[in-house]
Amino acid sequence: MQNDKTNYIQLLVREFGKLVDLPTGFEDRIQSVSRVLEAPRSSYIEFPGEAKDGYLWYIVNGFAHSLVLDKYHHTSISLYLWKKNDIIANPQAIAYNSLREHSIQLLEDSTLICIPNRAMQTILNEWPLLQKLLIEFSIQCQHQLTEHTLSLAESAEYRVRYLLKKFPGIHYRISQTHLAHYLGMGRSTFNFWTSKISKEK
């Protein structure tokens, strides 16, 4: 298990390294403050709450989505879809101790690395140059949210085609109810278009 964790941490550090130059000792520090979580599909790994109780997550394998509560309609809205090698972070919570508003649910059996927000705050304070990570996390989240929001204004066919192009084969792995919810349509509509598109190949 320790060897697996070491390999997972190396993958995570590689993703960090794509965003910012990492200082000597960073990998060892991440190794010391992180843990591996293996959890089944449909599990919630995080709920809204105080910043200190949250985590930075790295998906070793699996899928997840982030949801926010629609207080007016008393239902959840799926805002982000996360896949293998994605880093799920809340930069506002880490930087400003702001409340976390999202829940995170796994969409299939998954393996993740989790790092407490408090540990990330300590690491960023020790290596101020790593503050750039928070900017990069914010940009990535905003880009995905904008992309998703714009797609919701398009036709159901467009939304399904876009999803299948971005995540090939995802409809064979993930509950179609969840995917339809993410795309803002009913399951029957989603099934119709996935079936139609599959027959084109």
C-alpha positions as CSV (number, residue, x, y, z in Angstrom):
1,M,0.0,0.0,0.0
2,Q,2.9,2.4,0.8
3,N,4.4,1.7,-2.6
4,D,1.1,2.5,-4.2
5,K,0.8,5.7,-2.3
6,T,4.3,6.7,-3.3
7,N,3.4,6.1,-7.0
8,Y,0.2,8.1,-6.6
9,I,2.0,11.0,-5.0
10,Q,4.5,11.1,-7.9
11,L,1.5,11.4,-10.3
12,L,0.0,14.2,-8.2
13,V,3.3,16.0,-8.0
14,R,3.7,15.7,-11.8
15,E,0.3,17.5,-12.1
16,F,1.4,20.2,-9.7
17,G,4.6,20.6,-11.7
18,K,2.6,21.4,-14.8
19,L,1.3,24.5,-13.0
20,V,4.2,25.9,-11.1
21,D,7.9,25.2,-10.4
22,L,8.1,23.0,-7.3
23,P,10.7,23.5,-4.6
24,T,13.1,20.8,-3.3
25,G,11.3,18.7,-0.6
26,F,7.8,19.4,-1.9
27,E,7.1,15.8,-2.8
28,D,8.3,14.5,0.6
29,R,6.1,17.1,2.3
30,I,3.0,16.0,0.3
31,Q,3.8,12.4,1.1
32,S,3.8,13.2,4.8
33,V,0.5,15.1,4.9
34,S,-1.6,13.1,2.5
35,R,-3.5,9.8,2.6
36,V,-5.0,7.4,0.1
37,L,-8.8,7.0,0.0
38,E,-10.5,4.1,-1.8
39,A,-14.3,4.6,-1.9
40,P,-17.2,3.1,-3.8
41,R,-19.4,4.8,-6.3
42,S,-22.1,7.1,-5.0
43,S,-20.0,7.9,-1.9
44,Y,-19.9,11.5,-0.8
45,I,-16.3,12.4,0.1
46,E,-17.0,16.0,1.0
47,F,-19.9,18.2,2.2
48,P,-20.2,22.0,2.5
49,G,-18.7,23.4,5.7
50,E,-15.7,25.3,7.1
51,A,-12.5,25.6,5.1
52,K,-10.4,23.8,7.7
53,D,-12.5,20.6,7.3
54,G,-12.1,20.4,3.6
55,Y,-9.5,18.7,1.4
56,L,-7.6,19.0,-1.8
57,W,-8.4,15.8,-3.8
58,Y,-6.4,14.1,-6.6
59,I,-8.3,11.5,-8.6
60,V,-5.9,8.5,-9.2
61,N,-8.7,6.7,-11.0
62,G,-12.5,7.2,-11.2
63,F,-15.0,9.9,-11.8
64,A,-16.6,12.4,-9.5
65,H,-18.8,15.5,-9.6
66,S,-19.2,18.6,-7.5
67,L,-22.7,19.7,-6.6
68,V,-24.2,22.8,-5.1
69,L,-27.6,23.2,-3.4
70,D,-30.2,25.2,-5.2
71,K,-31.9,26.7,-2.1
72,Y,-34.9,27.9,-4.1
73,H,-35.8,24.6,-5.6
74,H,-34.4,22.4,-2.9
75,T,-32.4,20.3,-5.3
76,S,-28.7,19.8,-6.1
77,I,-27.0,21.2,-9.3
78,S,-24.1,19.4,-10.8
79,L,-21.5,22.0,-11.7
80,Y,-18.2,20.2,-12.3
81,L,-17.3,16.7,-13.7
82,W,-13.9,15.4,-12.6
83,K,-11.9,12.5,-14.1
84,K,-8.7,10.6,-13.6
85,N,-5.7,12.9,-12.9
86,D,-7.9,15.9,-12.0
87,I,-7.1,18.0,-8.9
88,I,-10.2,19.1,-7.1
89,A,-9.3,22.1,-5.0
90,N,-11.2,25.0,-3.4
91,P,-8.7,27.9,-3.7
92,Q,-11.0,30.4,-1.9
93,A,-11.2,28.1,1.1
94,I,-7.4,27.5,1.2
95,A,-6.5,31.2,0.7
96,Y,-9.2,33.0,2.7
97,N,-10.7,30.3,5.0
98,S,-14.1,30.9,3.2
99,L,-16.9,28.5,3.6
100,R,-17.0,25.5,1.2
101,E,-20.3,25.4,-0.7
102,H,-19.9,22.2,-2.8
103,S,-20.4,18.6,-2.1
104,I,-18.3,16.0,-3.9
105,Q,-19.8,12.7,-4.9
106,L,-18.0,9.8,-6.6
107,L,-19.6,8.5,-9.8
108,E,-17.7,5.2,-9.8
109,D,-15.4,3.2,-7.5
110,S,-12.4,5.5,-7.1
111,T,-9.0,5.9,-5.7
112,L,-8.0,9.3,-4.5
113,I,-5.2,11.2,-2.7
114,C,-6.5,13.7,-0.1
115,I,-4.6,16.5,1.5
116,P,-6.3,18.6,4.3
117,N,-6.8,22.3,3.5
118,R,-5.0,23.1,6.7
119,A,-1.9,21.2,5.5
120,M,-2.0,23.0,2.1
121,Q,-2.2,26.4,3.9
122,T,0.9,25.5,5.9
123,I,2.8,24.4,2.8
124,L,1.8,27.6,0.9
125,N,2.9,29.8,3.8
126,E,6.3,28.0,3.9
127,W,6.8,28.3,0.1
128,P,5.1,31.6,-0.9
129,L,5.9,31.0,-4.6
130,L,3.5,28.1,-4.6
131,Q,0.6,30.6,-4.1
132,K,0.5,30.6,-7.9
133,L,-1.1,27.1,-7.5
134,L,-4.3,28.8,-6.1
135,I,-4.5,31.1,-9.2
136,E,-4.1,28.1,-11.5
137,F,-6.8,26.2,-9.6
138,S,-9.1,29.2,-9.9
139,I,-8.5,29.5,-13.6
140,Q,-9.2,25.8,-14.2
141,C,-12.4,25.9,-12.2
142,Q,-13.6,29.0,-13.9
143,H,-12.8,27.6,-17.3
144,Q,-14.7,24.4,-16.7
145,L,-17.7,26.2,-15.2
146,T,-17.9,28.7,-18.0
147,E,-17.6,26.0,-20.6
148,H,-20.3,23.9,-18.9
149,T,-22.6,26.9,-18.5
150,L,-22.3,27.9,-22.1
151,S,-23.0,24.3,-23.2
152,L,-26.3,24.3,-21.3
153,A,-27.7,27.0,-23.6
154,E,-27.2,24.6,-26.6
155,S,-29.5,21.9,-27.8
156,A,-29.7,18.5,-26.0
157,E,-28.0,16.9,-29.0
158,Y,-25.1,19.3,-28.8
159,R,-24.7,18.8,-25.1
160,V,-24.6,15.0,-25.4
161,R,-22.2,15.0,-28.3
162,Y,-19.9,17.4,-26.5
163,L,-19.9,15.2,-23.4
164,L,-19.1,12.1,-25.3
165,K,-16.3,13.8,-27.2
166,K,-14.8,15.2,-24.0
167,F,-15.2,12.0,-22.1
168,P,-15.2,9.1,-24.6
169,G,-17.2,6.1,-23.3
170,I,-18.3,7.8,-20.1
171,H,-21.9,6.7,-20.6
172,Y,-20.8,3.1,-20.3
173,R,-19.1,3.7,-16.9
174,I,-21.3,6.3,-15.1
175,S,-24.9,6.3,-14.2
176,Q,-26.8,7.9,-17.0
177,T,-29.1,9.5,-14.5
178,H,-26.1,11.5,-13.1
179,L,-24.9,12.4,-16.6
180,A,-28.3,13.6,-17.7
181,H,-28.5,15.7,-14.5
182,Y,-25.1,17.2,-15.3
183,L,-26.3,18.1,-18.8
184,G,-29.6,19.5,-17.5
185,M,-31.9,17.1,-19.2
186,G,-34.1,14.1,-18.5
187,R,-32.6,10.6,-18.6
188,S,-34.9,9.6,-21.5
189,T,-33.6,12.5,-23.6
190,F,-30.0,11.5,-22.7
191,N,-30.6,7.9,-23.6
192,F,-32.2,8.8,-26.9
193,W,-29.2,10.9,-28.0
194,T,-26.5,8.4,-26.8
195,S,-28.3,5.6,-28.6
196,K,-28.6,7.7,-31.8
197,I,-25.0,8.8,-31.7
198,S,-23.7,5.3,-31.0
199,K,-25.5,4.0,-34.1
200,E,-23.7,6.5,-36.3
201,K,-20.3,4.8,-35.6
